[in-house]
Amino acid sequence: MVGEATNLSSEDLNLCFEKMMMAGAGADRAGGVKMDGVVITEWKDIPMELLLRILSLVDEPTVIVASGVCSGWRDAICLGLTHLSLSWCKNNMNNLVLSLAPKLTKLQTLVLRQDKPQLEDNAVEAIANSCHDLQDLDLSKSFKLSDRSLYALAHGCPNLTRLNISGCTSFSDHALAYLCGFCRKLKILNLCGCVKAATDYALQLQSLNLGWCEDVGDVGVMNLAYGCPDLRSLDLCGCVCITDDSVIALANGCPHLRSLGLYYCRNITDRAIYSLAQSGVKNKPGIWESMKGRYDEEGLQSLNISQCTALTPPAVQALCDTFPALHTCSGRHSLVMSGCLNLTSVHCVCAGQSHRTASFIPHPAH
């Protein structure tokens, strides 16, 4: 058995199976379980629909063990399993992926997050060779992977829409650009910590995490802004080279931007913040008239400007006034300003509403 996350034997699985059949289909006291007029007494009698139903009830380690019990289970996994996480496997994940990948031809989501590096290029190549319907792949902390993996995914998984390669420090920018050239449906990419892969290039994305990619500068962000008008979420935390020009480009080129992380981007000044505020007025001229409880769906909803110490209260307050979904009040904090001691006077619309409400409370006569 590959991996040590489960110690189930065939006998244990048989017992679990019997219990699940009784719960799922109803027990027949005469022996077996009836389904559509057929009494099920052995593995070979189980309809595919029931096998798939049982698969949805058990945990992933059990599914892996079950794939080797009989051909019925193996076929059910091949035909019915679309989502799988192997993050529970603390050892031998690479061998486990090599053995499973040829069976998982219908897989759409695969999570291979690791606490310690196990996965190697040959496992990713096996995934690319068999899992052509894959849409969501998590390879975070796969320190052993090289550009070979990205090239394999580019050719074998054209339907990828979401990819997490955070912490994969060996990937190059050329291999990443190659992948994006083939995977045209890719919309969400997590590159946090990918110091070699994240350089100045344009990607057609809706969500991008470039946290602590210090080689990213204004050229890359500006290209991204003008090349990705549908961008919704961008994390630039720790990208110390960017300046106001990057934020201005985002304000002008990405009207659907909802979340922006600028933590520790100390070159950002009021000029950038005012440009964001002005874009809100320009893109939503009737925002105040059309609020009516719906403004949380419009404009910026999340902004992190922690440690951006050059910012002043008037600029940040103007941004809050433009985007009512940015909250500084307790419990909501969608505007994060940690380390900006000069911004303590900035308040969201909730504080203003509370003040107005309090002013209308009648005082008892003395």
C-alpha positions in Angstrom: 0.0 0.0 0.0 1.4 3.4 -1.0 1.4 6.1 1.8 0.7 5.6 5.4 -2.4 7.7 5.9 -4.7 4.7 6.0 -4.4 1.1 7.3 -7.7 -0.2 5.9 -7.6 -3.9 4.8 -9.9 -5.5 2.3 -11.8 -7.0 5.2 -12.3 -3.5 6.7 -13.4 -2.2 3.4 -15.9 -5.0 2.9 -17.4 -4.2 6.3 -17.6 -0.5 5.5 -19.1 -1.3 2.2 -21.8 -3.4 3.7 -22.7 -0.7 6.2 -22.9 2.0 3.5 -25.0 -0.2 1.2 -27.5 -0.7 4.0 -27.6 3.0 4.7 -27.7 4.1 1.1 -30.1 1.5 -0.4 -32.0 -0.1 2.5 -31.4 -3.5 3.9 -33.3 -6.7 2.7 -33.7 -9.1 5.7 -33.8 -12.0 3.3 -30.2 -11.3 2.4 -28.4 -8.7 0.4 -29.7 -5.3 -0.7 -32.4 -4.7 -3.3 -31.9 -2.0 -5.9 -34.1 -1.8 -8.9 -35.4 -5.3 -8.2 -31.9 -6.8 -8.1 -30.5 -8.3 -4.9 -26.9 -7.2 -4.4 -24.8 -9.8 -2.5 -21.4 -9.5 -4.1 -19.1 -6.8 -5.5 -19.9 -7.8 -9.1 -23.6 -7.1 -8.5 -23.2 -3.5 -7.7 -24.6 -1.0 -10.3 -22.2 1.7 -11.3 -24.5 4.4 -9.9 -24.3 2.9 -6.4 -20.5 2.6 -6.7 -20.3 6.3 -7.5 -22.6 7.1 -4.7 -20.5 5.1 -2.2 -17.4 6.9 -3.5 -18.9 10.2 -2.6 -19.5 9.1 1.0 -16.0 7.9 1.9 -12.8 9.9 2.5 -10.0 10.1 0.0 -7.6 7.6 1.6 -10.4 5.0 1.5 -11.1 5.7 -2.2 -7.4 5.1 -2.9 -7.4 1.7 -1.1 -10.7 0.9 -2.8 -9.3 1.4 -6.3 -7.2 -1.8 -5.8 -9.9 -4.0 -4.3 -11.7 -5.0 -7.5 -12.2 -3.9 -11.1 -15.6 -2.5 -10.3 -14.2 0.1 -7.9 -11.3 0.8 -10.3 -13.7 1.5 -13.2 -15.9 3.6 -10.9 -13.0 5.8 -10.0 -11.9 6.1 -13.6 -15.4 7.1 -14.7 -16.7 9.1 -11.7 -13.9 10.7 -9.7 -13.5 14.4 -10.6 -12.1 15.9 -7.4 -9.2 14.5 -5.4 -6.8 15.7 -2.7 -3.7 13.8 -1.8 -2.4 16.4 0.7 -3.0 13.8 3.5 -0.2 11.7 2.1 2.9 12.5 4.2 5.3 10.1 2.4 5.6 8.5 -1.1 3.2 11.0 -2.7 5.2 10.8 -5.9 4.8 7.1 -6.2 1.1 7.4 -5.3 0.5 9.9 -8.1 2.4 7.7 -10.6 0.2 4.8 -9.8 -3.1 6.7 -9.8 -2.7 9.2 -12.7 -3.4 6.7 -15.5 -6.8 5.8 -13.8 -8.0 9.4 -13.2 -8.9 10.3 -16.7 -11.9 12.4 -15.7 -10.2 14.4 -12.9 -11.0 18.1 -12.8 -9.5 19.2 -9.5 -6.3 17.8 -7.9 -4.7 19.1 -4.7 -1.1 18.0 -4.1 -0.1 20.5 -1.4 2.8 19.2 0.6 4.3 19.9 4.1 7.7 18.6 2.8 8.8 18.3 -0.8 7.8 14.9 -2.3 6.5 15.6 -5.8 8.9 15.2 -8.8 8.6 16.1 -12.4 7.8 12.5 -13.5 4.6 12.6 -11.4 3.4 15.9 -13.0 4.2 14.5 -16.4 2.0 11.4 -15.6 -0.8 13.8 -14.6 -0.4 15.7 -17.9 -0.4 12.5 -19.9 -3.7 11.2 -18.4 -5.7 14.0 -16.9 -6.6 16.1 -19.9 -9.8 17.5 -18.3 -7.9 19.0 -15.3 -9.1 22.5 -14.5 -7.8 23.2 -11.0 -4.3 22.1 -9.8 -2.5 22.8 -6.6 1.2 22.1 -6.6 2.2 24.5 -3.8 5.4 23.9 -1.9 6.6 21.5 -4.6 10.3 22.5 -4.3 11.6 19.6 -6.4 9.7 20.5 -9.5 11.5 22.1 -12.5 10.4 23.6 -15.8 9.8 20.1 -17.1 6.5 20.1 -15.1 5.3 23.4 -16.6 6.1 22.2 -20.2 4.2 19.0 -19.6 1.1 20.8 -18.2 1.2 23.2 -21.2 0.8 20.3 -23.6 -1.4 17.9 -21.5 -3.8 20.1 -19.6 -5.1 22.8 -21.9 -8.3 23.3 -19.8 -6.5 24.6 -16.7 -8.3 27.6 -15.2 -6.6 27.7 -11.8 -3.0 26.9 -10.8 -1.3 27.2 -7.5 2.5 27.0 -7.7 3.3 29.1 -4.7 6.7 28.3 -3.2 7.9 26.5 -6.4 11.1 28.4 -6.5 12.7 26.6 -9.5 10.3 27.6 -12.2 11.6 30.1 -14.7 9.7 33.0 -16.3 10.2 31.4 -19.8 8.5 28.2 -18.7 5.6 30.0 -17.1 5.2 32.2 -20.2 5.2 29.0 -22.3 2.5 27.4 -20.1 0.3 30.5 -20.3 0.6 30.5 -24.1 -0.9 27.0 -24.3 -3.4 27.2 -21.3 -5.5 30.1 -22.6 -8.3 29.4 -20.1 -6.0 30.1 -17.1 -7.6 32.8 -15.0 -6.3 32.3 -11.4 -2.6 31.9 -10.8 -0.8 31.9 -7.4 2.9 32.7 -7.8 3.6 33.7 -4.2 7.3 33.2 -3.6 8.1 32.2 -7.2 11.0 34.6 -7.4 12.4 33.3 -10.7 9.1 32.8 -12.5 7.4 36.1 -11.7 9.1 38.8 -13.8 7.7 41.5 -16.1 5.2 39.8 -18.4 1.5 40.0 -19.3 -1.0 37.3 -18.4 -4.8 37.0 -19.2 -6.0 36.5 -15.7 -8.7 37.4 -13.2 -6.8 36.7 -10.0 -3.0 36.8 -9.5 -0.8 36.5 -6.4 2.6 38.0 -6.9 3.4 38.4 -3.2 7.1 38.9 -2.4 8.2 38.6 -6.1 10.7 41.3 -5.8 11.7 41.3 -9.5 8.2 42.5 -10.5 8.3 46.2 -11.4 6.2 48.8 -13.0 6.7 47.5 -16.5 5.2 44.1 -15.6 2.3 45.5 -13.6 1.5 48.1 -16.3 1.5 45.4 -19.0 -0.7 43.2 -16.8 -3.1 46.1 -16.2 -3.6 46.9 -19.9 -3.5 43.3 -21.0 -6.0 42.0 -18.4 -9.0 44.3 -18.3 -11.0 41.7 -16.4 -8.6 41.4 -13.5 -10.5 41.1 -10.2 -7.9 40.4 -7.6 -4.2 41.2 -7.4 -1.7 40.7 -4.6 1.5 42.8 -4.9 2.4 42.6 -1.2 6.2 42.9 -0.8 6.8 43.9 -4.5 9.1 46.7 -3.3 10.0 48.0 -6.8 6.6 49.1 -7.9 5.6 52.8 -7.7 2.5 54.9 -8.2 2.7 54.2 -11.9 1.6 50.6 -11.3 -1.4 51.5 -9.3 -2.4 54.3 -11.7 -2.3 51.7 -14.6 -4.4 49.3 -12.6 -6.9 52.1 -11.8 -7.2 53.0 -15.5 -7.0 49.6 -17.0 -8.8 47.3 -14.6 -12.3 48.6 -13.9 -13.5 45.3 -12.3 -10.7 45.2 -9.7 -12.2 44.2 -6.4 -9.1 43.3 -4.2 -5.7 44.8 -4.2 -2.7 44.0 -1.9 0.0 46.7 -1.5 1.5 45.6 1.8 5.0 47.0 2.2 4.9 48.7 -1.1 6.6 51.8 0.4 7.0 53.7 -2.9 3.2 54.2 -3.1 2.1 57.7 -2.4 -1.2 59.7 -2.3 -1.0 60.1 -6.1 -1.8 56.4 -6.5 -4.6 56.4 -4.0 -6.3 59.4 -5.6 -6.1 57.7 -8.9 -8.0 54.7 -7.5 -10.6 57.0 -6.0 -11.0 58.9 -9.3 -11.4 55.6 -11.2 -14.2 54.7 -8.9 -16.1 57.9 -9.7 -15.4 57.6 -13.4 -16.4 53.9 -13.7 -19.5 54.3 -11.5 -20.9 57.8 -12.0 -24.2 56.8 -10.4 -22.8 54.8 -7.5 -24.4 56.9 -4.7 -27.8 56.9 -6.4 -27.7 53.1 -7.1 -26.5 51.9 -3.7 -29.7 50.9 -2.0 -27.9 48.1 -0.1 -26.0 46.9 -3.1 -22.8 48.9 -2.9 -20.8 46.0 -1.5 -20.9 44.5 -5.0 -19.3 47.6 -6.6 -15.7 48.7 -6.9 -12.9 47.9 -4.5 -13.9 45.6 -1.7 -10.5 44.8 -0.2 -7.4 46.9 0.1 -4.2 46.2 2.1 -2.0 49.3 2.4 -0.2 48.2 5.6 3.3 49.7 6.0 2.7 52.2 3.1 3.9 54.9 5.4 3.9 57.7 2.8 0.1 57.9 2.6 -1.8 60.7 4.2 -5.4 60.7 5.7 -7.0 62.9 3.1 -6.1 60.6 0.2 -7.2 57.4 2.0 -10.4 59.0 3.3 -11.2 60.0 -0.3 -10.8 56.4 -1.3 -13.1 55.2 1.5 -15.7 57.8 0.6 -15.6 56.5 -3.0 -15.8 52.8 -2.2 -18.2 52.2 0.6 -17.3 48.5 0.7 -13.9 49.4 2.2 -14.5 49.0 6.0 -12.3 50.2 8.9 -14.9 49.3 11.5 -14.4 46.4 14.0 -15.1 43.0 12.6 -15.1 44.0 8.9 -11.6 45.4 8.2 -11.6 45.2 4.4 -9.2 48.2 4.5 -6.1 47.1 6.2 -3.7 49.8 7.4 -1.4 48.2 9.9 1.7 50.2 10.6 0.3 53.4 9.2 0.0 55.3 12.5 -0.8 58.6 10.7 -4.0 57.1 9.2 -5.9 56.5 12.5 -8.4 59.2 11.6 -9.6 57.5 8.5 -13.0 56.0 8.8 -15.5 54.1 6.6 -19.1 54.9 5.8 -20.3 52.8 8.8 -18.6 55.2 11.2 -20.3 58.2 9.5 -23.7 56.5 9.6 -23.2 55.7 13.3 -22.4 59.3 14.0 -25.4 60.6 12.2 -27.7 58.1 13.9 -26.4 59.0 17.3 -26.9 62.7 16.5 -30.7 62.0 16.0 -31.2 60.1 19.2 -33.4 62.4 21.4 -31.9 63.2 24.8 -34.2 62.9 27.8 -35.4 66.1 29.3 -33.9 67.2 32.5 
